[in-house]
Amino acid sequence: MIRAGYFIFLSLLVSFSAQAAEEKPATAHGLSVLKSDGLANHALGAGSYIQMILGLLFIVVLIFALAWLMRRMGRLQSVMGGSMKLLGGVSLGQRERAVLVQVGETQMLLGVAPGSVRTLHVFDKPVVTASATAAGGSFADKLSAVLKQKVAK
């Protein structure tokens, strides 16, 4: 996204410099006529400013629309896949998480840290249904209840 911003900035800069190069300052006997502050008369009209602002607004709206579309398509692909679902997760530290993943009918508890993913436990029976996760309740509460049941046995 930063590269797109640089590209837009550079293209505007090039277009303004090309426009300024086309405008020739008035000359009197071969010398440029300068304003009292020493600058050549290169004024942009109000129409140019309005066009520039509308163009920038269009680009910003386009960037946000594409970001929204990419997020939407990402969710759509995960729903359409169907065989692998992320049922929930809980933060264990600053960069560590425990996530419950369902692959087919098997549910696995995975430990995720920077640079590594480890299987902590594979459940024989489904612990959490996908509809129960969507219905509400904290994943951390459900996970602690299941682990307490395992310890009690």
Backbone as CSV, one residue per row, in Angstrom:
resi,resn,N_x,N_y,N_z,CA_x,CA_y,CA_z,C_x,C_y,C_z
1,MET,0.825,-1.174,0.000,0.000,0.000,0.000,0.878,1.250,0.000
2,ILE,2.025,1.189,0.665,2.941,2.316,0.692,3.502,2.547,-0.704
3,ARG,3.785,1.462,-1.421,4.293,1.599,-2.780,3.272,2.292,-3.676
4,ALA,2.002,1.983,-3.479,0.958,2.636,-4.272,0.936,4.134,-3.965
5,GLY,1.122,4.500,-2.706,1.173,5.914,-2.335,2.346,6.618,-2.984
6,TYR,3.502,5.967,-2.988,4.674,6.554,-3.651,4.417,6.705,-5.147
7,PHE,3.803,5.708,-5.756,3.511,5.761,-7.176,2.581,6.925,-7.494
8,ILE,1.545,7.100,-6.694,0.599,8.194,-6.908,1.298,9.531,-6.742
9,PHE,2.121,9.661,-5.698,2.836,10.904,-5.457,3.767,11.233,-6.611
10,LEU,4.515,10.240,-7.081,5.448,10.485,-8.181,4.724,10.823,-9.473
11,SER,3.601,10.166,-9.743,2.864,10.473,-10.970,2.288,11.887,-10.920
12,LEU,1.800,12.322,-9.741,1.324,13.704,-9.609,2.467,14.689,-9.781
13,LEU,3.613,14.375,-9.211,4.766,15.248,-9.330,5.206,15.393,-10.775
14,VAL,5.232,14.283,-11.508,5.616,14.324,-12.918,4.603,15.116,-13.728
15,SER,3.307,14.927,-13.448,2.293,15.649,-14.219,2.358,17.148,-13.944
16,PHE,2.607,17.540,-12.692,2.714,18.968,-12.379,3.970,19.576,-12.993
17,SER,5.065,18.832,-12.984,6.285,19.374,-13.575,6.145,19.485,-15.095
18,ALA,5.425,18.539,-15.722,5.198,18.618,-17.167,4.303,19.803,-17.501
19,GLN,3.306,20.049,-16.659,2.405,21.172,-16.876,3.156,22.490,-16.694
20,ALA,4.036,22.548,-15.700,4.806,23.766,-15.462,5.796,24.004,-16.591
21,ALA,6.335,22.942,-17.192,7.282,23.094,-18.287,6.586,23.600,-19.545
22,GLU,5.314,23.249,-19.731,4.577,23.707,-20.904,4.264,25.187,-20.838
23,GLU,4.008,25.706,-19.635,3.685,27.111,-19.479,4.967,27.924,-19.617
24,LYS,4.957,28.874,-20.503,6.116,29.718,-20.734,5.883,31.045,-20.028
25,PRO,6.852,31.491,-19.248,6.680,32.800,-18.615,6.761,33.906,-19.676
26,ALA,6.039,34.975,-19.418,6.063,36.106,-20.342,7.462,36.716,-20.343
27,THR,7.904,37.116,-21.515,9.244,37.689,-21.607,9.175,39.127,-22.078
28,ALA,10.083,39.895,-21.619,10.222,41.278,-22.081,11.668,41.457,-22.494
29,HIS,11.888,41.572,-23.789,13.220,41.734,-24.350,14.130,40.578,-23.984
30,GLY,13.585,39.317,-24.039,14.397,38.136,-23.792,14.579,37.792,-22.324
31,LEU,14.030,38.581,-21.405,14.157,38.299,-19.974,12.804,37.866,-19.426
32,SER,12.832,36.964,-18.453,11.588,36.518,-17.834,11.014,37.637,-16.988
33,VAL,9.702,37.787,-17.074,9.024,38.758,-16.226,8.753,38.072,-14.901
34,LEU,9.290,38.586,-13.837,9.144,37.984,-12.521,8.186,38.796,-11.682
35,LYS,7.521,38.113,-10.777,6.687,38.811,-9.818,7.579,39.562,-8.849
36,SER,6.965,40.340,-8.013,7.749,41.137,-7.063,8.485,40.249,-6.060
37,ASP,8.002,39.008,-5.826,8.696,38.126,-4.881,9.774,37.297,-5.565
38,GLY,9.984,37.477,-6.859,11.075,36.807,-7.542,10.685,35.499,-8.210
39,LEU,9.434,35.094,-8.151,9.004,33.840,-8.756,8.287,34.109,-10.061
40,ALA,8.438,33.204,-11.005,7.726,33.329,-12.274,6.242,33.088,-12.038
41,ASN,5.416,33.623,-12.897,3.966,33.526,-12.749,3.489,32.166,-13.249
42,HIS,3.323,31.187,-12.339,2.816,29.849,-12.648,1.632,29.565,-11.741
43,ALA,0.516,30.136,-12.016,-0.652,29.954,-11.162,-1.517,28.829,-11.716
44,LEU,-1.981,27.962,-10.809,-2.929,26.921,-11.187,-4.322,27.449,-10.891
45,GLY,-5.257,27.145,-11.770,-6.620,27.613,-11.572,-7.357,26.757,-10.561
46,ALA,-8.522,27.252,-10.129,-9.346,26.524,-9.165,-9.809,25.190,-9.741
47,GLY,-10.034,25.155,-11.049,-10.456,23.906,-11.688,-9.406,22.821,-11.570
48,SER,-8.143,23.208,-11.647,-7.066,22.220,-11.510,-7.033,21.644,-10.105
49,TYR,-7.229,22.497,-9.108,-7.238,22.011,-7.725,-8.416,21.078,-7.474
50,ILE,-9.571,21.439,-7.993,-10.750,20.585,-7.807,-10.538,19.239,-8.487
51,GLN,-9.989,19.264,-9.683,-9.718,18.016,-10.406,-8.710,17.153,-9.651
52,MET,-7.679,17.782,-9.095,-6.669,17.041,-8.349,-7.277,16.419,-7.083
53,ILE,-8.079,17.178,-6.359,-8.690,16.668,-5.125,-9.662,15.532,-5.430
54,LEU,-10.465,15.693,-6.477,-11.394,14.617,-6.849,-10.642,13.365,-7.292
55,GLY,-9.545,13.543,-8.002,-8.736,12.394,-8.406,-8.143,11.671,-7.210
56,LEU,-7.630,12.444,-6.251,-7.068,11.829,-5.039,-8.143,11.115,-4.232
57,LEU,-9.325,11.731,-4.107,-10.421,11.069,-3.391,-10.832,9.774,-4.082
58,PHE,-10.859,9.785,-5.403,-11.192,8.572,-6.149,-10.178,7.473,-5.871
59,ILE,-8.901,7.809,-5.865,-7.853,6.812,-5.618,-7.968,6.260,-4.203
60,VAL,-8.207,7.124,-3.215,-8.328,6.664,-1.823,-9.534,5.742,-1.667
61,VAL,-10.661,6.117,-2.257,-11.856,5.264,-2.200,-11.601,3.939,-2.908
62,LEU,-10.892,3.979,-4.015,-10.564,2.755,-4.737,-9.679,1.833,-3.906
63,ILE,-8.709,2.392,-3.195,-7.833,1.580,-2.339,-8.636,0.922,-1.225
64,PHE,-9.514,1.682,-0.570,-10.328,1.100,0.498,-11.295,0.051,-0.038
65,ALA,-11.867,0.285,-1.209,-12.788,-0.691,-1.795,-12.059,-1.990,-2.133
66,LEU,-10.854,-1.882,-2.672,-10.088,-3.093,-2.983,-9.674,-3.838,-1.716
67,ALA,-9.311,-3.107,-0.658,-8.963,-3.765,0.603,-10.177,-4.501,1.171
68,TRP,-11.341,-3.863,1.119,-12.567,-4.497,1.616,-12.882,-5.748,0.789
69,LEU,-12.722,-5.644,-0.527,-13.001,-6.775,-1.406,-12.052,-7.940,-1.132
70,MET,-10.777,-7.641,-0.905,-9.813,-8.701,-0.624,-10.138,-9.400,0.692
71,ARG,-10.522,-8.636,1.702,-10.921,-9.267,2.973,-12.144,-10.133,2.775
72,ARG,-13.104,-9.619,2.032,-14.347,-10.356,1.790,-14.070,-11.648,1.030
73,MET,-13.220,-11.593,0.031,-12.891,-12.782,-0.748,-12.116,-13.791,0.092
74,GLY,-11.286,-13.321,1.001,-10.547,-14.220,1.882,-11.487,-15.009,2.774
75,ARG,-12.498,-14.335,3.322,-13.483,-15.025,4.151,-14.306,-15.986,3.309
76,LEU,-14.637,-15.573,2.112,-15.445,-16.413,1.241,-14.701,-17.698,0.899
77,GLN,-13.413,-17.608,0.653,-12.640,-18.795,0.329,-12.562,-19.731,1.525
78,SER,-12.429,-19.191,2.747,-12.339,-20.068,3.914,-13.671,-20.764,4.183
79,VAL,-14.782,-20.091,3.898,-16.094,-20.714,4.094,-16.335,-21.760,3.018
80,MET,-15.925,-21.477,1.796,-16.175,-22.404,0.704,-15.304,-23.650,0.805
81,GLY,-14.110,-23.535,1.410,-13.226,-24.690,1.539,-13.899,-25.792,2.329
82,GLY,-14.444,-25.470,3.477,-15.237,-26.396,4.258,-14.480,-27.460,5.004
83,SER,-13.366,-27.950,4.509,-12.693,-29.057,5.172,-11.835,-28.595,6.347
84,MET,-11.419,-27.347,6.360,-10.596,-26.845,7.459,-11.232,-25.577,8.014
85,LYS,-11.453,-25.547,9.333,-12.090,-24.399,9.973,-11.312,-24.018,11.224
86,LEU,-11.194,-22.730,11.455,-10.614,-22.211,12.681,-11.768,-21.963,13.644
87,LEU,-11.831,-22.738,14.728,-12.952,-22.634,15.651,-12.745,-21.568,16.717
88,GLY,-11.508,-21.266,17.057,-11.257,-20.237,18.058,-9.795,-20.175,18.421
89,GLY,-9.474,-19.186,19.226,-8.095,-19.032,19.658,-8.028,-18.199,20.918
90,VAL,-6.932,-18.363,21.627,-6.717,-17.596,22.848,-5.239,-17.203,22.898
91,SER,-4.979,-15.982,23.358,-3.611,-15.498,23.455,-2.972,-16.038,24.725
92,LEU,-1.778,-16.594,24.599,-1.067,-17.149,25.751,0.084,-16.246,26.195
93,GLY,0.463,-15.356,25.363,1.559,-14.443,25.663,1.529,-13.324,24.661
94,GLN,2.641,-12.609,24.591,2.669,-11.480,23.686,2.599,-11.923,22.230
95,ARG,3.248,-13.033,21.900,3.260,-13.493,20.512,2.878,-14.959,20.380
96,GLU,2.346,-15.565,21.409,1.967,-16.972,21.371,0.453,-17.101,21.477
97,ARG,-0.095,-18.086,20.755,-1.527,-18.338,20.783,-1.790,-19.839,20.798
98,ALA,-2.934,-20.198,21.345,-3.448,-21.563,21.229,-4.706,-21.465,20.376
99,VAL,-4.784,-22.267,19.322,-5.928,-22.217,18.426,-6.522,-23.605,18.282
100,LEU,-7.828,-23.655,18.149,-8.547,-24.898,17.933,-8.954,-24.951,16.466
101,VAL,-8.456,-25.961,15.764,-8.683,-26.108,14.331,-9.423,-27.403,14.086
102,GLN,-10.398,-27.365,13.186,-11.112,-28.575,12.804,-10.762,-28.903,11.365
103,VAL,-10.247,-30.117,11.163,-9.922,-30.614,9.828,-10.788,-31.843,9.618
104,GLY,-11.772,-31.723,8.753,-12.732,-32.806,8.570,-13.534,-32.977,9.857
105,GLU,-13.431,-34.153,10.482,-14.110,-34.415,11.754,-13.154,-34.353,12.942
106,THR,-11.882,-34.135,12.707,-10.867,-34.126,13.761,-10.611,-32.697,14.220
107,GLN,-10.578,-32.504,15.537,-10.245,-31.205,16.098,-8.882,-31.282,16.765
108,MET,-8.060,-30.272,16.503,-6.703,-30.233,17.047,-6.481,-28.917,17.761
109,LEU,-5.770,-28.995,18.880,-5.336,-27.804,19.597,-3.897,-27.549,19.185
110,LEU,-3.640,-26.386,18.601,-2.317,-26.054,18.086,-1.720,-24.905,18.879
111,GLY,-0.433,-24.975,19.136,0.300,-23.871,19.720,1.010,-23.124,18.611
112,VAL,0.747,-21.827,18.507,1.304,-21.024,17.423,2.201,-19.955,18.034
113,ALA,3.453,-19.945,17.611,4.431,-18.950,18.037,5.178,-18.488,16.791
114,PRO,5.896,-17.390,16.879,6.638,-16.935,15.702,7.618,-18.007,15.220
115,GLY,7.431,-18.452,14.019,8.330,-19.435,13.429,8.008,-20.879,13.741
116,SER,6.955,-21.160,14.505,6.640,-22.563,14.788,5.153,-22.749,15.071
117,VAL,4.663,-23.905,14.652,3.306,-24.353,14.950,3.435,-25.780,15.445
118,ARG,2.905,-26.050,16.636,3.007,-27.399,17.209,1.636,-27.926,17.599
119,THR,1.472,-29.210,17.419,0.233,-29.854,17.838,0.313,-30.115,19.330
120,LEU,-0.611,-29.512,20.086,-0.642,-29.714,21.527,-1.501,-30.925,21.896
121,HIS,-2.627,-31.059,21.197,-3.510,-32.187,21.496,-4.431,-32.427,20.310
122,VAL,-4.715,-33.719,20.027,-5.700,-34.091,19.017,-6.862,-34.727,19.762
123,PHE,-8.049,-34.142,19.616,-9.228,-34.621,20.341,-9.876,-35.773,19.594
124,ASP,-10.282,-36.816,20.352,-10.949,-37.966,19.753,-12.365,-37.617,19.319
125,LYS,-13.076,-36.917,20.210,-14.433,-36.478,19.915,-14.410,-34.966,19.714
126,PRO,-15.291,-34.445,18.882,-15.336,-32.987,18.716,-15.645,-32.304,20.048
127,VAL,-14.808,-31.362,20.415,-14.953,-30.655,21.682,-15.938,-29.506,21.534
128,VAL,-15.800,-28.765,20.473,-16.633,-27.601,20.225,-17.195,-27.735,18.820
129,THR,-18.491,-27.486,18.678,-19.074,-27.497,17.348,-18.923,-26.105,16.738
130,ALA,-18.897,-26.048,15.423,-18.737,-24.765,14.735,-19.914,-23.844,15.033
131,SER,-21.115,-24.392,15.161,-22.284,-23.556,15.458,-22.225,-23.015,16.881
132,ALA,-21.668,-23.786,17.823,-21.548,-23.307,19.199,-20.523,-22.188,19.295
133,THR,-19.468,-22.265,18.514,-18.462,-21.207,18.511,-19.054,-19.935,17.937
134,ALA,-19.848,-20.059,16.881,-20.455,-18.882,16.265,-21.560,-18.304,17.138
135,ALA,-22.228,-19.171,17.936,-23.344,-18.715,18.745,-22.913,-17.783,19.861
136,GLY,-21.733,-17.954,20.403,-21.278,-17.067,21.456,-20.487,-17.830,22.498
137,GLY,-20.060,-17.113,23.504,-19.243,-17.726,24.527,-17.782,-17.569,24.203
138,SER,-17.007,-17.459,25.238,-15.586,-17.254,25.057,-14.877,-18.571,24.779
139,PHE,-13.978,-18.554,23.807,-13.202,-19.746,23.498,-12.328,-20.138,24.675
140,ALA,-11.791,-19.160,25.372,-10.936,-19.438,26.535,-11.720,-20.182,27.613
141,ASP,-12.974,-19.797,27.836,-13.811,-20.487,28.830,-14.082,-21.928,28.408
142,LYS,-14.391,-22.129,27.150,-14.662,-23.483,26.660,-13.415,-24.359,26.731
143,LEU,-12.272,-23.784,26.371,-11.024,-24.531,26.408,-10.666,-24.918,27.843
144,SER,-10.816,-23.987,28.776,-10.495,-24.312,30.173,-11.446,-25.372,30.723
145,ALA,-12.718,-25.339,30.321,-13.672,-26.357,30.775,-13.285,-27.732,30.239
146,VAL,-12.891,-27.793,28.976,-12.497,-29.083,28.399,-11.231,-29.604,29.063
147,LEU,-10.270,-28.729,29.312,-9.042,-29.165,29.949,-9.277,-29.614,31.396
148,LYS,-10.204,-28.960,32.087,-10.557,-29.398,33.449,-11.202,-30.784,33.421
149,GLN,-12.017,-31.045,32.390,-12.632,-32.372,32.273,-11.564,-33.427,32.027
150,LYS,-10.561,-33.112,31.224,-9.470,-34.054,30.945,-8.660,-34.321,32.193
151,VAL,-8.398,-33.292,33.002,-7.611,-33.457,34.218,-8.398,-34.248,35.251
152,ALA,-9.708,-34.050,35.324,-10.545,-34.750,36.304,-10.627,-36.233,36.001
153,LYS,-10.457,-36.646,34.765,-10.556,-38.078,34.411,-9.362,-38.830,34.805
